[in-house]
Amino acid sequence: MAAPGVRYDRSLLLHGPKRNEILTLEEVERYGQDSFGDRDYVSLHGMPPREWHLRGLRVLGRTAVECTRDALGDAIARDVAAAVGRLSPVAGILAIDPFGGSCNTLDWILRHLPGSEGIGFELDAQVHALTRRNLEVLGRPIALHQGDYRALLGTLPVPADRALVVFVAPPWGTALDERTGLDLSRTTPPVTEVISDLSHRYPTHRLLFAVQVYEKVEPASLAEVRRLLDASDLHVYGISRAGQNHGLLVGSRGWPEAATTERA
């Protein structure tokens, strides 16, 4: 039950006493209403909170804040699919989410890249257990592993002919400052470390990185990330309040654009 007189915002759910608590439907809706003026703000897997809660899905306070809601997940997935469409054809795609959380974005990416496979990793045991149960309830084709992706990826077979689409959204925590924006060098781990690690791990694979960003990004940290990519595009989505919109930096590495004749 939502506590009367308490504002359900990012501070309470991410850094406060609700961080590791399973939220009631009332609390999920209160967070949406108090923070964004929309009780259906935390829509997941194509459903508003009342519907997904009725179906048995549950989230922690931190997940409600850090998850990518449907409107954003769909927008990101459409831009990822558009970017893939501009690149040279491949035998197949493996979509990877190193920081699975709710896996909502990975779910949307798979919807827009038909025939692709999806794997996710979640370090937090409680978040992993809830999300894995949620995915099983929904019957989503995502293999979610518990643990650090850096240790687990080496144990999983990745066919040489698969292109990799990686959604990079490590926990922001204190990296986001409403005044100065998102510092990509202060996420946990830094975005540059994630891209460098995967590029080194799969040097012969074709890679597309989709980095979730904020409307305002600390310029030096953004430039450092873009230097690791062959080509990149930045999108900001006007689907929230001005100054609170999220965006996507999508960039390729070792995956050239399709020839004009191939794209015609």
C-alpha positions as CSV (number, residue, x, y, z in Angstrom):
1,M,0.0,0.0,0.0
2,A,1.3,3.4,-0.9
3,A,2.2,5.6,2.1
4,P,-0.1,8.7,2.3
5,G,1.7,12.0,2.0
6,V,4.9,10.4,0.5
7,R,6.0,11.5,-3.0
8,Y,6.8,8.5,-5.1
9,D,9.8,9.7,-7.1
10,R,13.2,8.6,-8.4
11,S,14.8,9.3,-5.0
12,L,12.4,7.1,-3.0
13,L,12.4,4.2,-5.4
14,L,16.0,4.2,-6.5
15,H,17.9,5.4,-3.5
16,G,15.3,5.2,-0.7
17,P,13.5,2.5,1.3
18,K,11.5,1.2,-1.7
19,R,14.6,0.3,-3.7
20,N,14.5,-3.4,-3.1
21,E,10.8,-3.8,-2.3
22,I,8.3,-5.3,-4.6
23,L,5.9,-2.6,-5.5
24,T,2.1,-2.9,-5.2
25,L,0.0,-1.8,-8.2
26,E,-1.0,1.3,-6.3
27,E,2.7,2.2,-5.7
28,V,3.6,1.7,-9.4
29,E,0.8,3.9,-10.4
30,R,1.6,6.5,-7.7
31,Y,5.2,6.7,-9.1
32,G,3.9,7.4,-12.6
33,Q,1.4,9.9,-11.3
34,D,3.6,11.7,-8.9
35,S,6.7,11.9,-11.1
36,F,5.2,12.2,-14.6
37,G,1.5,12.9,-14.2
38,D,0.7,9.6,-15.8
39,R,-0.4,6.6,-13.7
40,D,0.3,4.3,-16.7
41,Y,3.8,5.6,-17.1
42,V,5.4,2.2,-16.2
43,S,3.9,0.3,-19.1
44,L,5.9,-2.9,-19.8
45,H,5.8,-5.6,-22.6
46,G,2.9,-3.8,-24.3
47,M,0.7,-3.4,-21.2
48,P,-0.2,-0.7,-18.8
49,P,0.6,-1.4,-15.1
50,R,-2.9,-2.6,-14.2
51,E,-2.8,-5.2,-17.0
52,W,0.7,-6.5,-16.4
53,H,0.2,-6.6,-12.6
54,L,-3.1,-8.6,-13.1
55,R,-1.1,-11.1,-15.2
56,G,1.3,-11.7,-12.3
57,L,4.2,-9.5,-13.3
58,R,6.1,-7.8,-10.5
59,V,8.9,-5.2,-10.2
60,L,11.1,-3.8,-7.5
61,G,11.2,-0.1,-6.8
62,R,14.6,0.3,-8.5
63,T,13.3,-1.6,-11.6
64,A,10.3,0.7,-11.9
65,V,12.7,3.7,-12.2
66,E,15.4,2.0,-14.3
67,C,13.3,0.0,-16.7
68,T,12.7,1.3,-20.2
69,R,8.9,1.7,-20.5
70,D,7.0,0.7,-23.6
71,A,6.9,4.1,-25.4
72,L,10.7,4.4,-25.1
73,G,11.4,0.7,-25.7
74,D,9.4,0.7,-28.9
75,A,11.1,3.9,-30.1
76,I,14.6,2.5,-29.4
77,A,13.8,-0.8,-31.1
78,R,12.5,1.0,-34.2
79,D,15.7,3.0,-34.5
80,V,17.8,-0.1,-33.9
81,A,15.9,-1.9,-36.7
82,A,16.3,1.1,-39.0
83,A,20.1,1.1,-38.3
84,V,20.3,-2.6,-39.0
85,G,18.4,-2.1,-42.3
86,R,21.1,0.3,-43.5
87,L,24.0,-2.1,-42.8
88,S,25.2,-5.0,-44.9
89,P,23.1,-8.2,-44.7
90,V,24.1,-10.9,-42.2
91,A,23.2,-14.5,-41.6
92,G,21.5,-13.8,-38.3
93,I,21.4,-11.5,-35.3
94,L,22.0,-12.1,-31.6
95,A,20.6,-9.3,-29.5
96,I,22.4,-8.9,-26.1
97,D,21.4,-6.9,-23.0
98,P,24.3,-7.0,-20.5
99,F,22.2,-5.2,-17.9
100,G,18.8,-6.9,-18.4
101,G,16.7,-5.4,-15.6
102,S,13.1,-5.8,-16.8
103,C,14.3,-6.9,-20.3
104,N,11.6,-4.7,-21.8
105,T,13.9,-3.1,-24.3
106,L,15.3,-6.4,-25.4
107,D,11.8,-7.7,-25.8
108,W,11.0,-4.7,-28.1
109,I,14.2,-5.1,-30.1
110,L,13.3,-8.8,-30.8
111,R,9.8,-7.7,-31.9
112,H,11.4,-5.3,-34.5
113,L,14.1,-7.8,-35.6
114,P,12.1,-10.9,-36.4
115,G,14.0,-14.1,-36.3
116,S,16.7,-12.7,-34.0
117,E,17.7,-14.4,-30.8
118,G,17.9,-12.6,-27.4
119,I,20.0,-13.1,-24.3
120,G,20.2,-11.0,-21.2
121,F,22.2,-10.8,-18.0
122,E,21.3,-9.5,-14.6
123,L,23.7,-9.2,-11.8
124,D,21.1,-8.7,-9.0
125,A,19.7,-12.0,-7.9
126,Q,16.3,-10.5,-6.8
127,V,15.8,-8.6,-10.0
128,H,16.9,-11.6,-12.0
129,A,14.4,-13.9,-10.3
130,L,11.5,-11.5,-10.8
131,T,12.3,-10.7,-14.4
132,R,12.9,-14.4,-15.3
133,R,9.5,-15.2,-13.8
134,N,7.9,-12.3,-15.7
135,L,9.3,-13.6,-19.0
136,E,8.2,-17.1,-18.3
137,V,4.6,-15.8,-17.5
138,L,4.6,-14.0,-20.8
139,G,6.3,-16.8,-22.8
140,R,9.0,-14.4,-24.2
141,P,11.9,-16.0,-26.1
142,I,14.7,-14.4,-24.0
143,A,17.4,-16.4,-22.2
144,L,18.1,-14.4,-19.0
145,H,21.2,-15.4,-17.1
146,Q,22.1,-14.3,-13.5
147,G,25.5,-12.9,-13.0
148,D,28.1,-10.5,-14.5
149,Y,27.9,-10.6,-18.3
150,R,31.7,-10.3,-18.5
151,A,32.1,-13.7,-16.8
152,L,29.1,-15.4,-18.4
153,L,29.5,-14.4,-22.1
154,G,32.6,-16.5,-22.4
155,T,30.6,-19.6,-21.4
156,L,28.0,-19.1,-24.1
157,P,28.4,-20.1,-27.8
158,V,28.3,-17.1,-30.2
159,P,28.3,-18.3,-33.8
160,A,30.9,-16.5,-36.0
161,D,28.3,-15.6,-38.6
162,R,26.0,-13.8,-36.2
163,A,26.0,-10.0,-36.0
164,L,25.6,-8.7,-32.5
165,V,23.2,-6.0,-31.5
166,V,24.0,-4.8,-28.0
167,F,21.7,-2.6,-25.9
168,V,24.0,-0.7,-23.5
169,A,22.1,0.7,-20.5
170,P,24.2,0.2,-17.3
171,P,22.7,1.5,-14.1
172,W,22.9,5.3,-14.1
173,G,22.7,5.8,-10.4
174,T,24.3,9.2,-9.6
175,A,25.7,9.6,-13.1
176,L,22.5,11.5,-14.0
177,D,22.3,15.0,-12.8
178,E,19.2,17.0,-13.8
179,R,21.2,20.1,-14.3
180,T,24.3,18.8,-16.1
181,G,22.8,15.8,-17.7
182,L,24.0,12.2,-18.0
183,D,27.7,11.5,-17.6
184,L,28.4,8.3,-19.6
185,S,31.8,7.9,-17.9
186,R,30.1,7.6,-14.4
187,T,27.5,4.8,-15.2
188,T,28.2,1.5,-13.5
189,P,30.3,0.4,-15.3
190,P,31.2,3.3,-17.6
191,V,29.7,2.9,-21.1
192,T,33.1,3.1,-22.7
193,E,34.2,0.0,-20.7
194,V,31.2,-2.0,-22.0
195,I,31.8,-1.1,-25.6
196,S,35.6,-1.7,-25.4
197,D,35.1,-5.0,-23.6
198,L,32.7,-6.4,-26.2
199,S,34.6,-5.1,-29.1
200,H,37.8,-6.8,-27.8
201,R,35.8,-10.0,-27.0
202,Y,34.3,-10.2,-30.5
203,P,36.9,-8.6,-32.9
204,T,35.6,-10.3,-36.0
205,H,31.9,-10.0,-35.4
206,R,29.8,-7.2,-36.8
207,L,28.6,-5.1,-33.9
208,L,25.9,-2.5,-33.4
209,F,25.7,-0.7,-30.1
210,A,22.5,1.0,-28.9
211,V,23.4,3.2,-26.0
212,Q,20.5,4.6,-23.9
213,V,21.2,8.3,-23.1
214,Y,19.4,11.3,-21.7
215,E,18.1,14.5,-23.3
216,K,21.2,16.2,-22.0
217,V,24.5,14.3,-22.0
218,E,27.8,15.5,-20.6
219,P,29.7,16.4,-23.9
220,A,33.1,15.0,-23.1
221,S,31.7,11.6,-22.1
222,L,29.6,11.5,-25.3
223,A,32.6,12.3,-27.4
224,E,34.6,9.5,-25.8
225,V,31.9,6.9,-26.6
226,R,31.5,8.1,-30.2
227,R,35.3,7.7,-30.7
228,L,34.9,4.0,-30.1
229,L,32.4,3.6,-33.0
230,D,32.9,3.7,-36.7
231,A,29.7,5.7,-37.2
232,S,26.9,6.8,-34.9
233,D,23.7,8.7,-34.8
234,L,22.0,10.4,-31.8
235,H,18.3,10.4,-31.3
236,V,16.3,12.2,-28.6
237,Y,12.7,11.1,-28.1
238,G,10.1,13.8,-27.3
239,I,7.8,11.4,-25.4
240,S,8.3,12.8,-21.9
241,R,8.3,16.3,-20.3
242,A,10.8,18.8,-21.8
243,G,14.1,18.2,-20.0
244,Q,13.3,14.7,-19.0
245,N,13.4,12.9,-22.4
246,H,15.6,9.9,-23.1
247,G,17.5,9.2,-26.2
248,L,19.6,6.7,-28.1
249,L,23.2,6.7,-29.4
250,V,23.3,4.0,-32.0
251,G,26.6,3.2,-33.6
252,S,28.3,0.4,-35.6
253,R,31.7,-1.2,-35.2
254,G,33.1,-3.5,-37.9
255,W,29.7,-3.6,-39.6
256,P,29.8,-1.6,-42.8
257,E,26.8,0.0,-44.5
258,A,25.1,-2.0,-47.3
259,A,26.1,-1.1,-50.9
260,T,23.6,1.2,-52.7
261,T,22.6,-1.7,-54.9
262,E,21.9,-3.9,-51.9
263,R,19.8,-1.3,-50.2
264,A,17.7,-0.4,-53.3
